[in-house]
Amino acid sequence: MPTRENNTGFIFMEHLQTEEDALRGIFLLGRNVASYKFALAGAILEIAETGATYATLSDLALPFSSRLCVHLRNSPRQTTSRSSSYLDICQKFNRGEVSKEDLIVATTRMGFNNVIDAFHVVGNGESGTRFFHDDRKGKNNGIALTDAILKVAETNETQLTQEIEARWRLVETAWDLGINTSLILFDANTGILTDKEARVAVTSARDALNGYQKGHCFYCFAPISTTPGDKHLADVDHFFPHVLQRKGILGNLNGVWNLVLACQNCNRGTGGKFDSIPAVEHLERLSKRNQYLSESHNPLRETLRAQLGYTEVDRHLFLQNVFSESTRFRPAGWSPTPVCPAPF
């Protein structure tokens, strides 16, 4: 793993994302307005397992539509839209009103209109690993499979296929119940899925956090304000994005250890952080900030110690574990251009 030493003498190791991690990131963290992404992931895995390096839309149509038809038998809600002409055809096939040949023709014509473009989109960007290249405008009208998906297929042994199916069932259950999929949480104590939102209000943390940041953005060092109504009012940002908790990848990310003050541009402006994971140099600054607050006499001292650990080693290992787990599915790397010299 690449390593990077901070000024405390501790080293943060960056996780080397595998092809399997990247594919998991797509179906765990990708946006879902329909279940087509799950069907396509399963279909390209099935084709890659044959060793094929190219699939026409006709080749994709049968494994893609078969998966959708199976799920439609158990859960008619496969999209957030009120209607879908293509899914209507799949339902007609299930009722015996449409032949397999007609289903394949309809899938080739309608089934891939959006999902091929959207497949690699994760958060506000694209996965760093591509599993196919769009060649629908080429003479063969299909997709070219990459070495990445062929490598995954070689070692799959049904595990990833099962994970895709499990995530698919979770999403369609949420749609059936009218629950926002981003609000589904797992209670490890009861084993029950709940739709209660765990994201708590954090704006009251501004004044407490600003003592260390000295009135500057944590990321680009631009001047910020903590006064309500000020046009430069700081956002309270989750350093590790809260989507990782909502998707069940990490636990409580509302702790003070994970909160920083960011200017509005860094948090949500053009090129802003949004749900990205910051580059490791920002993690080093977070570690330094948490270490400072944990060792100084301030109101956050005991809170941070309880959340991170009571020794410097414990606190470093805590951040390393969170960083490693979060970057399995979405590599770190977001960083803005500084607009001022670093004041902390």
Protein Blocks (a to p, Z undefined) as FASTA:
>chain_A
ZZdddfkopacddddddfklmmmmmmmmmccfbfklmmmmmmmmmmmmnopabdcfklmm
mmmmmmmmmmmmmomblcfbfbdfklmmmmmmmnopacfklmmmmmmmmmmmmmmmmmmp
ghjbccfbdfbdcfklmmnopadddfklmmmmmmnnommmmmmmmmmmmmmmmmmnopaf
klpccdfknopacfbdfbdcfklmmmmmmmmnnopafklopacdfbehiaklccdddfba
cklmmnomaccfkbfklgccddfklmmpghilklaccdfklmmmmmmmmmmmmmpccfkl
mmmmmmnopcfklmmmmmmmmmmmmmmmocchiacddfbdcfZZ
